[in-house]
Amino acid sequence: MSMVLAAEADTTARNLTITLFLIFVAITLAITVWASRQTKTATDFYAGGRTFSGFQNGMAIGGDYMSAASFLGIAGIIALYGYDGFLYSIGFLVAWLVALLLVAELLRNSGRYTMADVLAFRMRQRPVRTAAAVSTITVSIFYLLAQMVGAGALVALLLGIKPGTTFLGMNADTAKIATIILVGALMIIYVTVGGMKGTTYVQIVKAFLLMSGALVMTVLVLAKFNFNLSTLLGKAAEVSGKGDAFLEPGLRYGVETAGDATKTFYSKMDLLSLGIALVLGTAGLPHILIRFYTVPTARAARKSVLWAIGIIGTFYLFTLALGFGAAALVGGKEITAQDKAGNTAAPQLARALGADFFGGDLGGATLLAIIAAVAFATILAVVAGLTLASSSSLAHDFYANVVKDGTASERQEVNVARISAFVIGAVSIVLAIFAQSLNVAFLVALAFAVAASGNLPAILYSLFWRRFNTSGAVWAIYGGLISAVFLVFFSPVVSGSATAMFPEHDWHWFPLSNPGIISIPFGFLCGWIGTLLSREHDERKYAELEVRSLTGAGAH
Amino acid sequence: MTTDVPVPAAETPDRYVAVQRSDEFARLRRALRGFVFPMTLAFFLWYALYVILSAYARGLMDTKVIGHINVALIFGILQFVSTFLIAWLYARYAGRRIDPLADRIRAEIGEVTHEHGPRG
């Protein structure tokens, strides 16, 4: 009897999830079409006309940044491994201080549409813009694949397609591929039709939905434990079966293996390496950097980062309640039975809370459906931002400034940007279908490592080091990019471990999963050596960059 | 359209050099760097301390403070508090010390080079 009821509730949840998702898609498509009518110039397409307020852009940054990896991934890691998941939340938040103090305002003042506008400001255009475009597209594609693969992995679980059953005639595998294609098609439409304006509004709507959903769940979790954090933690530790260790660092990262000092040493180095990449990656992510161009002034850029820090910080505090709440109320066994990586912890928690507070299976199904739809909205908004960043760079940096050497018309450039978005979207769909078995967290961590190793040194040297030059910029970007990818290729995440991309092969010799601790200093070192190897130096252009970036004179 | 410098190219680079070498601009640079460099170093070391303690000082981090709330959790929450605090301090400092200087220099540059087209 209860099985039948549960099955009915599952169907209700599925129908409701699909309905809510379709409403979100309908609203965002309407916004996109509206935005397309306002999009006439290149500035409209790339930077949303630079008319957004600090608050709007702060929300959009939140919508761009809080990916499925944050929402589902962090909640999942905390639910399964306890305290260690919190490290991600902290690193992802503290990272915003780099953007606030060193990058956002100066970039806004001196750049125009892309990260490379600042990097190439006082350099030779072609080599620097080529390097920046390569790095932008690499980082964005890794990140994009992570989101699309995540969407595919979730759909079967969120729509409740079990092995042996079908949905609209699709089994779980077909449904995954269909989801990847659907997500890809939607992101192409958002970007090609709506440009930055459409994408920004999609991100604002998503941020609002995600914050509301996470807030409701947090309040319900806390209410369940009489708003006593200690009781919640105690229950989570008890249910996990790991006791106090669940509330302490060391179950997932920096694991201490008794009697194996080497393994313990590498595990702790890996923890430090991850910590560094998290905190230094954000300010080098191209899809985040281009958001600073959507506001009229540097002061508005500062305000948007302040809002973003408030919104993102609050959200990551919610993830504590979501993760430990899932551990306490759903339990690790139930979660891993659904998804080994724990990505369904938050939706499962929603079902448990809904059943508890709003009555039975139907209440559970309703809250599950809402949170599932929010998760899809989250993925869509992030992939749109990533597609826009990479197509902007391809059109503005590579096509207009490298291929056409600055002679392309505005209309040509925007047309190429639209075509690029289509091509990048199509390529991502194909790659994501083949990459379905890849670990999502690994792809995100790699994107952060590349951004921190290549882009960040180039940006900081560019803005603050008088002597920096073309050779230094090219060395920094390629040095950081290549070393990060190279080390990951020979790391245990690609081969030689049970959870590797190729578990049956073993060519790994680099002991860490995260390359940051080597590749980030290496990127900075490359930028320094590259600079010293060349005599090129343009004092006038440096004066112009410094004056413009600090004062906002001549800002676009 | 792509990399154009939106100011008359012949005279302005020297104009920028002159501004860059002025005392007023040196004050602006000092005001900015004097805050953001030490603050970056401070929050980075504070964050690094947290990560290093998580890896190597398990005994300290595992100490319970109130109920099930241990040092590790409080340290983590303090990272949030310090981030919010530094953001607020910077906003206040920039509004008082950086913006007025930047505005004045920008206005002086504007007087000489004139406005150049719409701020796109």
Contacts between the chains, C-beta under 8 A, distances in Angstrom:
chain1	res1	chain2	res2	distance
A	41	B	120	7.2
A	42	B	1	7.2
A	43	B	120	4.4
A	50	B	119	7.7
A	50	B	120	6.9
A	83	B	72	5.9
A	83	B	73	7.2
A	86	B	73	7.6
A	86	B	76	5.2
A	87	B	51	7.4
A	87	B	54	6.8
A	87	B	76	8.0
A	89	B	76	7.9
A	90	B	47	7.6
A	90	B	50	7.1
A	90	B	76	5.5
A	90	B	79	4.8
A	90	B	80	7.3
A	91	B	47	7.8
A	93	B	79	7.4
A	93	B	80	6.5
A	93	B	83	5.7
A	94	B	43	6.6
A	94	B	47	5.0
A	94	B	79	5.9
A	94	B	83	5.4
A	96	B	83	7.1
A	96	B	87	7.7
A	97	B	39	7.8
A	97	B	40	7.2
A	97	B	43	5.2
A	97	B	83	6.1
A	97	B	86	5.8
A	97	B	87	7.0
A	98	B	40	7.1
A	100	B	87	6.0
A	100	B	90	6.3
A	101	B	35	7.9
A	101	B	36	4.2
A	101	B	39	5.9
A	101	B	40	5.4
A	101	B	86	7.9
A	101	B	90	6.2
A	102	B	36	6.0
A	102	B	40	6.3
A	117	B	3	8.0
A	120	B	3	7.4
A	125	B	3	6.2
A	228	B	67	7.9
A	229	B	69	6.5
A	230	B	66	6.4
A	230	B	67	3.0
A	230	B	68	4.6
A	230	B	69	5.4
A	231	B	67	7.5
A	231	B	68	7.8
A	233	B	67	7.6
A	233	B	68	4.0
A	233	B	69	6.7
A	233	B	73	7.7
A	234	B	67	6.9
A	234	B	68	4.4
A	237	B	68	6.6
A	244	B	62	7.1
A	244	B	64	7.9
A	244	B	68	7.8
A	244	B	70	8.0
A	247	B	68	6.0
A	247	B	70	6.0
A	247	B	72	7.4
A	247	B	73	7.0
A	248	B	58	6.8
A	248	B	61	6.3
A	248	B	62	4.6
A	248	B	70	6.5
A	248	B	72	5.8
A	249	B	54	4.2
A	249	B	55	7.5
A	249	B	58	6.6
A	249	B	61	5.7
A	249	B	72	5.6
A	250	B	54	7.9
A	250	B	58	6.1
A	253	B	54	7.9
A	253	B	55	8.0
A	254	B	54	6.6
A	254	B	55	4.4
A	256	B	58	7.6
A	268	B	55	4.4
A	268	B	56	6.8
A	271	B	51	6.9
A	271	B	54	6.7
A	271	B	55	4.8
A	272	B	51	5.9
A	272	B	52	7.0
A	272	B	55	6.1
A	275	B	47	7.6
A	275	B	48	7.6
A	275	B	51	3.8
A	276	B	51	7.9
A	279	B	44	7.4
A	279	B	47	5.8
A	296	B	119	7.2
A	299	B	99	6.7
A	302	B	91	6.8
A	302	B	94	6.5
A	305	B	87	7.7
A	306	B	87	5.6
A	306	B	88	8.0
A	306	B	91	5.7
A	309	B	83	6.5
A	309	B	84	6.9
A	309	B	87	4.9
A	310	B	84	7.4
A	313	B	80	5.6
A	313	B	83	6.4
A	313	B	84	6.3
A	316	B	80	7.5
A	317	B	80	6.6
A	396	B	2	6.8
A	400	B	1	7.8
A	400	B	2	4.5
A	401	B	2	5.2
A	401	B	3	6.2
A	406	B	1	7.9
A	406	B	2	4.7
A	406	B	3	5.4
A	408	B	1	7.4
A	408	B	2	6.8
A	409	B	1	6.9
A	410	B	1	5.2
A	413	B	1	7.3
A	413	B	2	7.2
A	464	B	33	8.0
A	539	B	17	7.1
A	540	B	13	3.9
A	540	B	14	7.1
A	540	B	16	7.0
A	540	B	17	5.8
A	541	B	13	7.1
A	543	B	13	7.1
A	543	B	16	4.4
A	543	B	17	4.3
A	543	B	19	7.5
A	543	B	20	4.0
A	543	B	21	7.9
A	544	B	5	7.4
A	544	B	12	7.4
A	544	B	13	5.9
A	544	B	16	4.2
A	546	B	20	5.7
A	546	B	29	7.6
A	547	B	16	4.8
A	547	B	19	5.0
A	547	B	20	5.3
A	547	B	25	6.7
A	547	B	105	7.6
A	547	B	109	7.3
A	548	B	16	7.5
A	550	B	25	7.5
A	550	B	28	5.7
A	550	B	29	6.5
A	550	B	32	6.4
A	550	B	102	6.3
A	550	B	105	8.0
A	551	B	25	7.9
A	551	B	28	7.1
A	551	B	102	4.6
A	551	B	105	4.7
A	551	B	106	4.4
A	551	B	109	7.0
A	552	B	102	6.3
A	552	B	106	5.5
A	553	B	105	7.3
A	553	B	106	4.7
A	553	B	109	4.3
A	553	B	110	6.9
A	554	B	5	7.6
A	554	B	6	5.7
A	554	B	7	5.4
A	554	B	109	7.7
A	554	B	113	7.7
A	554	B	116	7.1
A	555	B	119	6.8
A	556	B	6	7.2
A	556	B	119	6.8
A	556	B	120	5.3
